[in-house]
Amino acid sequence: MLVLSMGVALWGSGRSGYAQQQQSHMPDALGGSSLSEQARDRMDESLHAQLVVARRKAANVERQRLMANEAALLLQMAAALQLKLEKDEASSSREEMVQQVEAIERLAHNVKERMKGSR
């Protein structure tokens, strides 16, 4: 007896159970995947897309947090330097002030780069 099941030809009645077991894993007559595999693939793609969006949101929140902290530090450093300059403290050396200005410039550059979203 010839048994045809989803493109599989088997002889004999004892193997029809094998053909039925293999049927769920084989492509349909049109050459596509079974509906359950397609649905599973769509779910996997959807979950992957959701994970990507969640990671981007988390990275953006972290970037904004760091940017806010650095901006607050920048403001604090600039205010402290301005206060020193206004008092014209003789105890502060020019070299120390130049170092503070350079530190402020570096921090300002970091804040600017974070605002661009490239860091």
N, C-alpha and C positions, 0 to 999 in steps of 0.2 A: 504494500500500500504506500502511495506517495503522499506525504504530508507537506503542504506549503504553508509556511507561517512567516509573514513579513520578509519574504525574500529568501527563506531557508528551506531547502528541500531535504527531507529525511525519509529513509525507507524504514518501514516497520512501525508497529504501534507502540513499541516499548520506548521509543525516543521522543514521542510527541510531548511528554512532560518536559524533556530537556529543551525542546523548541519553545515551549511556553515560558520557561524560565528565562531564556535568552531574549525573548520577545521584548521585554521592558527595557533592555539595554541597547537595542538595535534601532537604527534610524527608520523612520516610517517610509512608506512606498514612494513618497515625493522627494526623499533624500534629506529631509530636515530632521532635527532632533525631536524627541518626544516633547510634548507640551510641558511636562513637569520639569524637564531639564531647562527649557527656555524660561519658564517662570523662576526657577532657581537662579539662573544666570542674571535675570533682571533684578531679582532681590539682592544678589551679590553686588551688582553694579550700583544699585541704589544705596546699599549700606556703605560701600566704598566712597561714593559721592558724599554721603552724610559725614563720614569720618574726615574726609578732606576738608569739608566746610568747617567742621568743629575744630580741627587742628589750626586752620587759618584764623578762626575767631580767637582761639586761645593765644596764638602767636601775636595777634594784633593787640589783644588786651595786655599781654606782657610787654610788648613794645611801648604801648601808651603809658604803662606804669613806670617803666624805666625812664621814659622821656620826661614824665612829670617829676620824678625824683631828681634827675639830672638838671632839669630846669630850676627846681627849687634850690639845689646846691649852687648852681650858677648865679642865681640871684643873691644868695647868701655871700658867696665869695666876692661878687662885684660890690655889694654894699659894704663889706668889711674893707676892701681896698679903697673905696671912695672915702670911707671914714678916716682911714689912715692918711690919705692925701689931703683931706680937709684939715686935719689936725696938724699936718706937716710935721709928723713925728721925726725928730732927729735920730731917735733910737733905731728907726727902721732904715736899713741900708737900701740904696738904689738897686743893688743886685737882688735883694729879697723881693722888692716890688716888681722888678722885671720878671722874676720867676712866677710870682702870683699872676701877673698879666698873661704870661704864656700858658699857665694852667687854666686860666679862664678862657683863653682862646681855644685850647684843645677841647675843653668841655663844651664850649659853644658849637664847635665843629661837630662833635658827637651828637648833640641835640639836633642840629640841623640835619644830619644824616638820618637820624631816627625819624624825623618828621617826614623825610622822603620815603621812608619805609624800606630802604635798601639795606639796613643793618639788622 
